[in-house]
Amino acid sequence: MRRTLAGISLLLSGSLSPLGAQGLALRDEIGQLFTFGVCGRPLCLDGSVSAANGHGDHYLPDLATSNAAIISFLTGSIAENTSSVPTTASAGGITYKFVGGLPVRTSESVGPIFAERAQPLGRGRIVLGARYATAELRTLRGTPIDRIALNFTHQNVGNPQFGDPVLENDVLRVDLDLKVGLDVTSVFASYGISDRVDLSVVVPVVHTTLQARAAAQIIPFGPGTQHFFSGTSEHPELSAGSATFGSYTGIGDIALRGKASLYATDQYGVSVLGDLRLPTGDEANFAGSGSVNARAMLVGSARFGTFSPHLNLGYLRRGSARANDVVLATLGFDQPTGSWATLAGELVAEWQPGANATTLPGTVTYDVPYVRTVEPTNIPNSKDNRVLGSFGVKVRTSATGPILLADMLVPIVRGGLQPTVMWTIGFDMGL
């Protein structure tokens, strides 16, 4: 046990200092994808600047709010996703209560994986554990992130009617190929301060990797163009590319939890759970949300023989104005298959009330020389509702030894930024 505690202490102390990303933060690395050439500003056209024709800066994000919204949404989605990785229940193993001064089991199953169960740990019990989750993020609102298309439209510099002069009809298209990897190693400790209340702390260590490429193309509306990356208006170079990569390792958003039992019998239980996530992760390197997030949940559990269903209902209040609050629901069960193994299955849902906190720009309409439309992006302006399905197994190594777990989490409703599958392994150890 001393070796286990020493290992956890070493993991925490070694991860307090960020590693990996040098120079630019990962968020700024994505911004560099939109910088072509040497003018040093996103969406600035080197050739048009050099030609001094006055058209080199007409696609800059700070001149066109809609362009900035798209870039900000991409980076914000990655950062928020890291802090929203579903965490496994931090009070694992067999639960107890004291009767006549002696510990008595209140559960035979070693518990669910993502669903919280109503039974507290039991007075004086300590559980230590660790989890490792890994995923390659693949889709953003259902759109593959290696095939994101962005169409940046020109600033309206002429007449009130958009498209006059004709050069305003030129579109700058950027095709993105993003690869984002996420590895989260979490260590936790839970303590039963009474038979009705337990407290937990969860410390994640986040490793994020980014590989990204951008292919830019100016699509001129008519013959000749005043917008080009290099060359001249008579012989323009209308395409350009950029690439970036980086990684970061550091502490994520630390979670503090408390659970209190409201009602308990041998067959049913109801508890309330509070969860506070602190902004300890580096938002600029996609290791945290950058704000305090608070979660409150009502936890219900039942037991029918060895079969134990669980229902968690709650609300997540996010502290950032750029991120939506969500209604939370987790429905799951755990079923022992013998004295040493328990199967667990869950549906983990997040439902977004109200309108999107960050709205992507809508369809752009040109008036001159005729009415036509351009879609700024192939990312839909839909809500980030999501449902994930989980199936896993927990294995008891001995009567007093650690409990091992393995789980597969698969998106069913693909709101927000999602992987194809997220794998989780870990262990719990009661003291």
LUMBA-579846 format. One record per residue (C-alpha): x, y, z; residue number from 1. Coordinates in nm, 2 decimals, always signed. Layout:
% residues N
node X = X; Y = Y; Z = Z; n = NUM
...
END
This chain:
% residues 431
node X = +0.00; Y = +0.00; Z = +0.00; n = 1
node X = +0.29; Y = +0.24; Z = +0.08; n = 2
node X = +0.42; Y = +0.17; Z = -0.27; n = 3
node X = +0.08; Y = +0.25; Z = -0.42; n = 4
node X = +0.05; Y = +0.58; Z = -0.23; n = 5
node X = +0.41; Y = +0.67; Z = -0.33; n = 6
node X = +0.33; Y = +0.60; Z = -0.69; n = 7
node X = +0.02; Y = +0.83; Z = -0.69; n = 8
node X = +0.22; Y = +1.11; Z = -0.51; n = 9
node X = +0.50; Y = +1.08; Z = -0.78; n = 10
node X = +0.24; Y = +1.10; Z = -1.06; n = 11
node X = +0.09; Y = +1.42; Z = -0.91; n = 12
node X = +0.42; Y = +1.59; Z = -0.83; n = 13
node X = +0.56; Y = +1.51; Z = -1.18; n = 14
node X = +0.26; Y = +1.65; Z = -1.36; n = 15
node X = +0.23; Y = +1.98; Z = -1.18; n = 16
node X = +0.46; Y = +2.14; Z = -1.44; n = 17
node X = +0.34; Y = +2.15; Z = -1.80; n = 18
node X = +0.53; Y = +1.95; Z = -2.05; n = 19
node X = +0.54; Y = +1.92; Z = -2.43; n = 20
node X = +0.41; Y = +2.23; Z = -2.60; n = 21
node X = +0.69; Y = +2.48; Z = -2.65; n = 22
node X = +0.65; Y = +2.83; Z = -2.79; n = 23
node X = +0.30; Y = +2.88; Z = -2.90; n = 24
node X = +0.00; Y = +2.73; Z = -2.71; n = 25
node X = -0.20; Y = +2.48; Z = -2.90; n = 26
node X = -0.49; Y = +2.72; Z = -2.94; n = 27
node X = -0.25; Y = +2.97; Z = -3.11; n = 28
node X = -0.11; Y = +2.69; Z = -3.32; n = 29
node X = -0.46; Y = +2.64; Z = -3.47; n = 30
node X = -0.47; Y = +3.02; Z = -3.54; n = 31
node X = -0.15; Y = +2.98; Z = -3.73; n = 32
node X = -0.33; Y = +2.75; Z = -3.98; n = 33
node X = -0.50; Y = +3.06; Z = -4.11; n = 34
node X = -0.18; Y = +3.26; Z = -4.16; n = 35
node X = -0.04; Y = +3.21; Z = -4.51; n = 36
node X = +0.30; Y = +3.36; Z = -4.60; n = 37
node X = +0.49; Y = +3.62; Z = -4.40; n = 38
node X = +0.24; Y = +3.90; Z = -4.34; n = 39
node X = +0.18; Y = +3.74; Z = -3.99; n = 40
node X = -0.20; Y = +3.80; Z = -3.96; n = 41
node X = -0.47; Y = +3.53; Z = -4.00; n = 42
node X = -0.64; Y = +3.54; Z = -4.35; n = 43
node X = -0.40; Y = +3.81; Z = -4.46; n = 44
node X = -0.31; Y = +3.78; Z = -4.83; n = 45
node X = +0.07; Y = +3.84; Z = -4.88; n = 46
node X = +0.04; Y = +3.90; Z = -5.25; n = 47
node X = -0.23; Y = +4.16; Z = -5.23; n = 48
node X = -0.04; Y = +4.33; Z = -4.94; n = 49
node X = +0.28; Y = +4.34; Z = -5.15; n = 50
node X = +0.09; Y = +4.47; Z = -5.45; n = 51
node X = -0.04; Y = +4.76; Z = -5.23; n = 52
node X = -0.38; Y = +4.72; Z = -5.39; n = 53
node X = -0.56; Y = +4.77; Z = -5.06; n = 54
node X = -0.72; Y = +4.42; Z = -5.07; n = 55
node X = -0.48; Y = +4.21; Z = -4.86; n = 56
node X = -0.66; Y = +4.26; Z = -4.53; n = 57
node X = -1.02; Y = +4.23; Z = -4.63; n = 58
node X = -1.06; Y = +3.88; Z = -4.49; n = 59
node X = -0.90; Y = +3.94; Z = -4.15; n = 60
node X = -1.11; Y = +3.80; Z = -3.86; n = 61
node X = -1.10; Y = +4.12; Z = -3.66; n = 62
node X = -1.26; Y = +4.30; Z = -3.95; n = 63
node X = -1.53; Y = +4.03; Z = -4.00; n = 64
node X = -1.70; Y = +3.91; Z = -3.68; n = 65
node X = -1.84; Y = +3.60; Z = -3.85; n = 66
node X = -1.49; Y = +3.48; Z = -3.95; n = 67
node X = -1.37; Y = +3.52; Z = -3.59; n = 68
node X = -1.66; Y = +3.33; Z = -3.46; n = 69
node X = -1.58; Y = +3.02; Z = -3.67; n = 70
node X = -1.21; Y = +3.02; Z = -3.56; n = 71
node X = -1.30; Y = +3.08; Z = -3.19; n = 72
node X = -1.57; Y = +2.80; Z = -3.20; n = 73
node X = -1.31; Y = +2.55; Z = -3.33; n = 74
node X = -1.06; Y = +2.62; Z = -3.05; n = 75
node X = -1.33; Y = +2.66; Z = -2.78; n = 76
node X = -1.48; Y = +2.32; Z = -2.87; n = 77
node X = -1.15; Y = +2.14; Z = -2.82; n = 78
node X = -1.08; Y = +2.31; Z = -2.49; n = 79
node X = -1.44; Y = +2.25; Z = -2.35; n = 80
node X = -1.43; Y = +1.89; Z = -2.46; n = 81
node X = -1.13; Y = +1.81; Z = -2.25; n = 82
node X = -1.31; Y = +1.92; Z = -1.93; n = 83
node X = -1.63; Y = +1.74; Z = -2.04; n = 84
node X = -1.48; Y = +1.39; Z = -2.07; n = 85
node X = -1.72; Y = +1.16; Z = -1.87; n = 86
node X = -1.55; Y = +1.06; Z = -1.54; n = 87
node X = -1.60; Y = +0.73; Z = -1.39; n = 88
node X = -1.77; Y = +0.69; Z = -1.05; n = 89
node X = -1.51; Y = +0.77; Z = -0.78; n = 90
node X = -1.66; Y = +0.56; Z = -0.50; n = 91
node X = -1.60; Y = +0.21; Z = -0.63; n = 92
node X = -1.60; Y = -0.13; Z = -0.47; n = 93
node X = -1.81; Y = -0.28; Z = -0.20; n = 94
node X = -2.00; Y = -0.03; Z = +0.02; n = 95
node X = -2.06; Y = -0.07; Z = +0.39; n = 96
node X = -2.25; Y = +0.06; Z = +0.69; n = 97
node X = -2.18; Y = +0.01; Z = +1.06; n = 98
node X = -2.42; Y = -0.19; Z = +1.27; n = 99
node X = -2.34; Y = -0.23; Z = +1.63; n = 100
node X = -1.99; Y = -0.11; Z = +1.57; n = 101
node X = -1.93; Y = -0.37; Z = +1.30; n = 102
node X = -1.91; Y = -0.31; Z = +0.92; n = 103
node X = -2.19; Y = -0.47; Z = +0.72; n = 104
node X = -2.20; Y = -0.48; Z = +0.34; n = 105
node X = -2.47; Y = -0.27; Z = +0.17; n = 106
node X = -2.38; Y = -0.40; Z = -0.18; n = 107
node X = -2.26; Y = -0.73; Z = -0.33; n = 108
node X = -2.17; Y = -0.58; Z = -0.68; n = 109
node X = -1.85; Y = -0.38; Z = -0.72; n = 110
node X = -2.07; Y = -0.10; Z = -0.87; n = 111
node X = -2.12; Y = +0.08; Z = -1.20; n = 112
node X = -1.86; Y = +0.26; Z = -1.41; n = 113
node X = -2.00; Y = +0.60; Z = -1.51; n = 114
node X = -2.33; Y = +0.61; Z = -1.32; n = 115
node X = -2.31; Y = +0.71; Z = -0.96; n = 116
node X = -2.48; Y = +0.49; Z = -0.71; n = 117
node X = -2.68; Y = +0.62; Z = -0.41; n = 118
node X = -2.50; Y = +0.42; Z = -0.14; n = 119
node X = -2.22; Y = +0.61; Z = +0.02; n = 120
node X = -1.89; Y = +0.44; Z = +0.10; n = 121
node X = -1.95; Y = +0.40; Z = +0.47; n = 122
node X = -1.79; Y = +0.57; Z = +0.77; n = 123
node X = -1.41; Y = +0.57; Z = +0.78; n = 124
node X = -1.37; Y = +0.39; Z = +0.44; n = 125
node X = -1.11; Y = +0.52; Z = +0.20; n = 126
node X = -1.10; Y = +0.43; Z = -0.17; n = 127
node X = -0.80; Y = +0.52; Z = -0.39; n = 128
node X = -0.80; Y = +0.47; Z = -0.76; n = 129
node X = -0.68; Y = +0.57; Z = -1.10; n = 130
node X = -0.83; Y = +0.58; Z = -1.45; n = 131
node X = -0.67; Y = +0.61; Z = -1.80; n = 132
node X = -0.90; Y = +0.72; Z = -2.09; n = 133
node X = -0.78; Y = +0.76; Z = -2.45; n = 134
node X = -0.95; Y = +0.88; Z = -2.76; n = 135
node X = -0.89; Y = +1.03; Z = -3.10; n = 136
node X = -1.15; Y = +1.31; Z = -3.15; n = 137
node X = -1.32; Y = +1.26; Z = -3.49; n = 138
node X = -1.63; Y = +1.47; Z = -3.54; n = 139
node X = -1.76; Y = +1.81; Z = -3.46; n = 140
node X = -2.14; Y = +1.82; Z = -3.46; n = 141
node X = -2.13; Y = +1.51; Z = -3.68; n = 142
node X = -1.88; Y = +1.67; Z = -3.93; n = 143
node X = -1.55; Y = +1.49; Z = -3.96; n = 144
node X = -1.28; Y = +1.72; Z = -3.84; n = 145
node X = -1.04; Y = +1.61; Z = -4.11; n = 146
node X = -1.29; Y = +1.75; Z = -4.37; n = 147
node X = -1.40; Y = +2.08; Z = -4.23; n = 148
node X = -1.47; Y = +2.34; Z = -4.49; n = 149
node X = -1.47; Y = +2.71; Z = -4.42; n = 150
node X = -1.57; Y = +2.98; Z = -4.66; n = 151
node X = -1.46; Y = +3.33; Z = -4.57; n = 152
node X = -1.64; Y = +3.61; Z = -4.74; n = 153
node X = -1.51; Y = +3.95; Z = -4.82; n = 154
node X = -1.56; Y = +4.26; Z = -4.61; n = 155
node X = -1.83; Y = +4.49; Z = -4.75; n = 156
node X = -1.61; Y = +4.78; Z = -4.85; n = 157
node X = -1.81; Y = +4.94; Z = -5.13; n = 158
node X = -2.18; Y = +5.02; Z = -5.17; n = 159
node X = -2.43; Y = +4.91; Z = -4.92; n = 160
node X = -2.53; Y = +4.63; Z = -5.15; n = 161
node X = -2.30; Y = +4.33; Z = -5.10; n = 162
node X = -2.11; Y = +4.24; Z = -5.41; n = 163
node X = -2.05; Y = +4.59; Z = -5.54; n = 164
node X = -1.77; Y = +4.63; Z = -5.64; n = 165
node X = -1.75; Y = +4.28; Z = -5.81; n = 166
node X = -1.43; Y = +4.19; Z = -5.62; n = 167
node X = -1.64; Y = +4.15; Z = -5.30; n = 168
node X = -1.77; Y = +3.83; Z = -5.46; n = 169
node X = -1.43; Y = +3.66; Z = -5.42; n = 170
node X = -1.44; Y = +3.38; Z = -5.16; n = 171
node X = -1.15; Y = +3.25; Z = -4.96; n = 172
node X = -1.20; Y = +2.88; Z = -4.89; n = 173
node X = -1.00; Y = +2.69; Z = -4.63; n = 174
node X = -1.02; Y = +2.32; Z = -4.60; n = 175
node X = -0.90; Y = +2.19; Z = -4.26; n = 176
node X = -0.76; Y = +1.85; Z = -4.17; n = 177
node X = -0.74; Y = +1.82; Z = -3.79; n = 178
node X = -0.62; Y = +1.53; Z = -3.58; n = 179
node X = -0.67; Y = +1.58; Z = -3.21; n = 180
node X = -0.56; Y = +1.31; Z = -2.96; n = 181
node X = -0.67; Y = +1.31; Z = -2.60; n = 182
node X = -0.53; Y = +1.10; Z = -2.31; n = 183
node X = -0.66; Y = +1.16; Z = -1.96; n = 184
node X = -0.50; Y = +0.99; Z = -1.65; n = 185
node X = -0.71; Y = +1.06; Z = -1.34; n = 186
node X = -0.62; Y = +0.97; Z = -0.98; n = 187
node X = -0.88; Y = +1.00; Z = -0.71; n = 188
node X = -0.94; Y = +0.96; Z = -0.34; n = 189
node X = -1.28; Y = +0.91; Z = -0.17; n = 190
node X = -1.35; Y = +0.91; Z = +0.21; n = 191
node X = -1.66; Y = +0.82; Z = +0.40; n = 192
node X = -1.69; Y = +1.08; Z = +0.67; n = 193
node X = -2.01; Y = +0.91; Z = +0.79; n = 194
node X = -2.25; Y = +0.63; Z = +0.68; n = 195
node X = -2.44; Y = +0.90; Z = +0.49; n = 196
node X = -2.18; Y = +1.13; Z = +0.35; n = 197
node X = -1.86; Y = +1.08; Z = +0.15; n = 198
node X = -1.62; Y = +1.32; Z = -0.02; n = 199
node X = -1.39; Y = +1.28; Z = -0.32; n = 200
node X = -1.12; Y = +1.46; Z = -0.51; n = 201
node X = -1.03; Y = +1.38; Z = -0.87; n = 202
node X = -0.70; Y = +1.51; Z = -1.02; n = 203
node X = -0.67; Y = +1.46; Z = -1.40; n = 204
node X = -0.34; Y = +1.47; Z = -1.60; n = 205
node X = -0.42; Y = +1.56; Z = -1.96; n = 206
node X = -0.21; Y = +1.49; Z = -2.27; n = 207
node X = -0.33; Y = +1.66; Z = -2.58; n = 208
node X = -0.18; Y = +1.62; Z = -2.93; n = 209
node X = -0.26; Y = +1.82; Z = -3.24; n = 210
node X = -0.18; Y = +1.77; Z = -3.60; n = 211
node X = -0.34; Y = +2.01; Z = -3.84; n = 212
node X = -0.32; Y = +2.11; Z = -4.21; n = 213
node X = -0.50; Y = +2.38; Z = -4.40; n = 214
node X = -0.54; Y = +2.42; Z = -4.77; n = 215
node X = -0.65; Y = +2.77; Z = -4.88; n = 216
node X = -0.80; Y = +2.86; Z = -5.22; n = 217
node X = -0.92; Y = +3.19; Z = -5.34; n = 218
node X = -1.23; Y = +3.15; Z = -5.56; n = 219
node X = -1.25; Y = +3.45; Z = -5.79; n = 220
node X = -1.59; Y = +3.55; Z = -5.91; n = 221
node X = -1.50; Y = +3.70; Z = -6.24; n = 222
node X = -1.20; Y = +3.73; Z = -6.48; n = 223
node X = -0.89; Y = +3.85; Z = -6.30; n = 224
node X = -0.87; Y = +3.91; Z = -5.93; n = 225
node X = -0.73; Y = +4.16; Z = -5.68; n = 226
node X = -0.69; Y = +3.89; Z = -5.42; n = 227
node X = -0.40; Y = +3.65; Z = -5.44; n = 228
node X = -0.14; Y = +3.49; Z = -5.22; n = 229
node X = +0.15; Y = +3.57; Z = -5.45; n = 230
node X = +0.22; Y = +3.68; Z = -5.80; n = 231
node X = +0.03; Y = +3.96; Z = -5.97; n = 232
node X = -0.33; Y = +4.03; Z = -6.06; n = 233
node X = -0.24; Y = +3.92; Z = -6.42; n = 234
node X = -0.06; Y = +3.60; Z = -6.30; n = 235
node X = -0.20; Y = +3.54; Z = -5.95; n = 236
node X = -0.12; Y = +3.24; Z = -5.72; n = 237
node X = -0.47; Y = +3.15; Z = -5.58; n = 238
node X = -0.38; Y = +2.87; Z = -5.34; n = 239
node X = -0.16; Y = +2.83; Z = -5.03; n = 240
node X = -0.12; Y = +2.58; Z = -4.75; n = 241
node X = +0.00; Y = +2.56; Z = -4.39; n = 242
node X = +0.05; Y = +2.30; Z = -4.13; n = 243
node X = +0.12; Y = +2.27; Z = -3.76; n = 244
node X = +0.16; Y = +2.02; Z = -3.48; n = 245
node X = +0.22; Y = +2.02; Z = -3.11; n = 246
node X = +0.14; Y = +1.85; Z = -2.78; n = 247
node X = +0.09; Y = +1.94; Z = -2.42; n = 248
node X = +0.09; Y = +1.75; Z = -2.09; n = 249
node X = -0.03; Y = +1.90; Z = -1.76; n = 250
node X = -0.29; Y = +1.91; Z = -1.49; n = 251
node X = -0.65; Y = +1.93; Z = -1.60; n = 252
node X = -0.95; Y = +2.06; Z = -1.42; n = 253
node X = -0.95; Y = +1.92; Z = -1.06; n = 254
node X = -1.29; Y = +1.80; Z = -0.94; n = 255
node X = -1.41; Y = +1.82; Z = -0.58; n = 256
node X = -1.72; Y = +1.60; Z = -0.50; n = 257
node X = -1.95; Y = +1.53; Z = -0.22; n = 258
node X = -2.24; Y = +1.28; Z = -0.19; n = 259
node X = -2.50; Y = +1.27; Z = +0.08; n = 260
node X = -2.77; Y = +1.00; Z = +0.13; n = 261
node X = -3.13; Y = +1.12; Z = +0.16; n = 262
node X = -3.30; Y = +0.78; Z = +0.19; n = 263
node X = -3.17; Y = +0.43; Z = +0.22; n = 264
node X = -3.32; Y = +0.08; Z = +0.26; n = 265
node X = -3.17; Y = -0.26; Z = +0.18; n = 266
node X = -3.33; Y = -0.23; Z = -0.17; n = 267
node X = -3.35; Y = +0.14; Z = -0.26; n = 268
node X = -3.14; Y = +0.45; Z = -0.21; n = 269
node X = -3.16; Y = +0.82; Z = -0.30; n = 270
node X = -2.87; Y = +1.06; Z = -0.27; n = 271
node X = -2.76; Y = +1.41; Z = -0.38; n = 272
node X = -2.42; Y = +1.47; Z = -0.54; n = 273
node X = -2.23; Y = +1.80; Z = -0.59; n = 274
node X = -1.93; Y = +1.83; Z = -0.81; n = 275
node X = -1.71; Y = +2.14; Z = -0.85; n = 276
node X = -1.45; Y = +2.15; Z = -1.13; n = 277
node X = -1.18; Y = +2.41; Z = -1.08; n = 278
node X = -1.01; Y = +2.58; Z = -1.37; n = 279
node X = -0.67; Y = +2.43; Z = -1.30; n = 280
node X = -0.62; Y = +2.31; Z = -1.66; n = 281
node X = -0.45; Y = +2.53; Z = -1.92; n = 282
node X = -0.73; Y = +2.64; Z = -2.15; n = 283
node X = -0.49; Y = +2.76; Z = -2.42; n = 284
node X = -0.34; Y = +2.42; Z = -2.44; n = 285
node X = -0.68; Y = +2.23; Z = -2.44; n = 286
node X = -0.62; Y = +2.09; Z = -2.09; n = 287
node X = -0.92; Y = +2.26; Z = -1.93; n = 288
node X = -1.23; Y = +2.48; Z = -1.97; n = 289
node X = -1.08; Y = +2.80; Z = -1.82; n = 290
node X = -1.38; Y = +2.84; Z = -1.59; n = 291
node X = -1.54; Y = +2.70; Z = -1.28; n = 292
node X = -1.81; Y = +2.44; Z = -1.36; n = 293
node X = -2.06; Y = +2.31; Z = -1.11; n = 294
node X = -2.27; Y = +2.00; Z = -1.12; n = 295
node X = -2.56; Y = +1.90; Z = -0.90; n = 296
node X = -2.73; Y = +1.56; Z = -0.93; n = 297
node X = -3.00; Y = +1.34; Z = -0.78; n = 298
node X = -2.88; Y = +0.98; Z = -0.76; n = 299
node X = -3.12; Y = +0.69; Z = -0.74; n = 300
node X = -3.03; Y = +0.32; Z = -0.70; n = 301
node X = -3.22; Y = +0.00; Z = -0.65; n = 302
node X = -3.13; Y = -0.36; Z = -0.60; n = 303
node X = -3.33; Y = -0.66; Z = -0.73; n = 304
node X = -3.14; Y = -0.97; Z = -0.62; n = 305
node X = -2.79; Y = -0.91; Z = -0.77; n = 306
node X = -2.92; Y = -0.67; Z = -1.04; n = 307
node X = -2.87; Y = -0.30; Z = -0.96; n = 308
node X = -3.01; Y = -0.03; Z = -1.18; n = 309
node X = -2.91; Y = +0.34; Z = -1.13; n = 310
node X = -3.06; Y = +0.67; Z = -1.25; n = 311
node X = -2.87; Y = +1.00; Z = -1.22; n = 312
node X = -3.04; Y = +1.33; Z = -1.31; n = 313
node X = -2.88; Y = +1.67; Z = -1.28; n = 314
node X = -2.76; Y = +2.00; Z = -1.42; n = 315
node X = -2.42; Y = +2.12; Z = -1.52; n = 316
node X = -2.36; Y = +2.50; Z = -1.48; n = 317
node X = -2.07; Y = +2.62; Z = -1.69; n = 318
node X = -1.89; Y = +2.93; Z = -1.59; n = 319
node X = -1.79; Y = +3.04; Z = -1.94; n = 320
node X = -2.03; Y = +3.26; Z = -2.14; n = 321
node X = -1.90; Y = +3.08; Z = -2.45; n = 322
node X = -2.02; Y = +2.74; Z = -2.33; n = 323
node X = -2.38; Y = +2.61; Z = -2.27; n = 324
node X = -2.52; Y = +2.47; Z = -1.95; n = 325
node X = -2.65; Y = +2.12; Z = -1.99; n = 326
node X = -2.91; Y = +1.89; Z = -1.84; n = 327
node X = -2.75; Y = +1.56; Z = -1.73; n = 328
node X = -2.89; Y = +1.21; Z = -1.73; n = 329
node X = -2.72; Y = +0.87; Z = -1.68; n = 330
node X = -2.91; Y = +0.55; Z = -1.68; n = 331
node X = -2.72; Y = +0.23; Z = -1.61; n = 332
node X = -2.70; Y = -0.10; Z = -1.43; n = 333
node X = -2.44; Y = -0.34; Z = -1.29; n = 334
node X = -2.48; Y = -0.71; Z = -1.27; n = 335
node X = -2.24; Y = -0.95; Z = -1.10; n = 336
node X = -2.16; Y = -1.26; Z = -1.31; n = 337
node X = -2.00; Y = -1.44; Z = -1.02; n = 338
node X = -1.79; Y = -1.36; Z = -0.71; n = 339
node X = -1.52; Y = -1.19; Z = -0.91; n = 340
node X = -1.67; Y = -1.00; Z = -1.21; n = 341
node X = -1.94; Y = -0.74; Z = -1.26; n = 342
node X = -2.08; Y = -0.62; Z = -1.60; n = 343
node X = -2.19; Y = -0.26; Z = -1.63; n = 344
node X = -2.38; Y = -0.08; Z = -1.90; n = 345
node X = -2.49; Y = +0.29; Z = -1.92; n = 346
node X = -2.63; Y = +0.56; Z = -2.13; n = 347
node X = -2.47; Y = +0.90; Z = -2.06; n = 348
node X = -2.67; Y = +1.20; Z = -2.19; n = 349
node X = -2.61; Y = +1.57; Z = -2.20; n = 350
node X = -2.90; Y = +1.79; Z = -2.32; n = 351
node X = -2.86; Y = +2.16; Z = -2.40; n = 352
node X = -3.15; Y = +2.39; Z = -2.30; n = 353
node X = -3.18; Y = +2.72; Z = -2.48; n = 354
node X = -2.99; Y = +2.86; Z = -2.78; n = 355
node X = -2.63; Y = +2.80; Z = -2.85; n = 356
node X = -2.39; Y = +3.03; Z = -2.65; n = 357
node X = -2.17; Y = +3.05; Z = -2.96; n = 358
node X = -2.36; Y = +3.09; Z = -3.28; n = 359
node X = -2.19; Y = +3.01; Z = -3.61; n = 360
node X = -2.25; Y = +3.26; Z = -3.89; n = 361
node X = -2.54; Y = +3.20; Z = -4.11; n = 362
node X = -2.58; Y = +3.19; Z = -4.49; n = 363
node X = -2.42; Y = +3.49; Z = -4.66; n = 364
node X = -2.63; Y = +3.65; Z = -4.94; n = 365
node X = -2.48; Y = +3.85; Z = -5.23; n = 366
node X = -2.70; Y = +4.11; Z = -5.39; n = 367
node X = -2.48; Y = +4.21; Z = -5.69; n = 368
node X = -2.45; Y = +4.13; Z = -5.97; n = 369
node X = -2.72; Y = +3.88; Z = -5.89; n = 370
node X = -2.86; Y = +3.72; Z = -5.57; n = 371
node X = -2.66; Y = +3.41; Z = -5.46; n = 372
node X = -2.56; Y = +3.25; Z = -5.13; n = 373
node X = -2.25; Y = +3.10; Z = -4.97; n = 374
node X = -2.25; Y = +2.88; Z = -4.66; n = 375
node X = -1.96; Y = +2.99; Z = -4.43; n = 376
node X = -1.90; Y = +2.63; Z = -4.31; n = 377
node X = -2.01; Y = +2.27; Z = -4.33; n = 378
node X = -2.04; Y = +2.26; Z = -3.95; n = 379
node X = -2.41; Y = +2.27; Z = -3.87; n = 380
node X = -2.55; Y = +2.54; Z = -3.63; n = 381
node X = -2.72; Y = +2.26; Z = -3.42; n = 382
node X = -2.73; Y = +2.21; Z = -3.05; n = 383
node X = -2.46; Y = +2.01; Z = -2.88; n = 384
node X = -2.68; Y = +1.74; Z = -2.74; n = 385
node X = -2.51; Y = +1.41; Z = -2.70; n = 386
node X = -2.57; Y = +1.06; Z = -2.58; n = 387
node X = -2.30; Y = +0.80; Z = -2.52; n = 388
node X = -2.33; Y = +0.43; Z = -2.47; n = 389
node X = -2.10; Y = +0.25; Z = -2.23; n = 390
node X = -2.03; Y = -0.11; Z = -2.17; n = 391
node X = -1.76; Y = -0.24; Z = -1.94; n = 392
node X = -1.65; Y = -0.49; Z = -1.68; n = 393
node X = -1.51; Y = -0.47; Z = -1.33; n = 394
node X = -1.30; Y = -0.75; Z = -1.19; n = 395
node X = -1.23; Y = -0.82; Z = -0.82; n = 396
node X = -0.87; Y = -0.96; Z = -0.79; n = 397
node X = -0.92; Y = -1.09; Z = -0.44; n = 398
node X = -1.14; Y = -1.03; Z = -0.13; n = 399
node X = -0.92; Y = -0.73; Z = -0.03; n = 400
node X = -0.73; Y = -0.66; Z = -0.34; n = 401
node X = -0.77; Y = -0.39; Z = -0.61; n = 402
node X = -1.07; Y = -0.39; Z = -0.84; n = 403
node X = -0.98; Y = -0.36; Z = -1.21; n = 404
node X = -1.20; Y = -0.21; Z = -1.48; n = 405
node X = -1.22; Y = -0.17; Z = -1.86; n = 406
node X = -1.48; Y = +0.02; Z = -2.06; n = 407
node X = -1.57; Y = +0.12; Z = -2.41; n = 408
node X = -1.77; Y = +0.45; Z = -2.46; n = 409
node X = -1.93; Y = +0.51; Z = -2.80; n = 410
node X = -2.12; Y = +0.82; Z = -2.91; n = 411
node X = -2.48; Y = +0.76; Z = -3.02; n = 412
node X = -2.59; Y = +1.12; Z = -3.06; n = 413
node X = -2.30; Y = +1.32; Z = -3.19; n = 414
node X = -2.33; Y = +1.67; Z = -3.06; n = 415
node X = -2.01; Y = +1.87; Z = -2.98; n = 416
node X = -1.67; Y = +1.72; Z = -3.04; n = 417
node X = -1.67; Y = +1.34; Z = -3.02; n = 418
node X = -1.44; Y = +1.04; Z = -3.08; n = 419
node X = -1.54; Y = +0.73; Z = -3.26; n = 420
node X = -1.48; Y = +0.54; Z = -2.93; n = 421
node X = -1.32; Y = +0.62; Z = -2.60; n = 422
node X = -1.14; Y = +0.34; Z = -2.40; n = 423
node X = -1.10; Y = +0.35; Z = -2.03; n = 424
node X = -0.90; Y = +0.12; Z = -1.80; n = 425
node X = -0.84; Y = +0.17; Z = -1.42; n = 426
node X = -0.84; Y = +0.03; Z = -1.07; n = 427
node X = -1.00; Y = +0.10; Z = -0.73; n = 428
node X = -0.85; Y = +0.00; Z = -0.40; n = 429
node X = -1.02; Y = +0.02; Z = -0.07; n = 430
node X = -0.84; Y = +0.09; Z = +0.26; n = 431
END
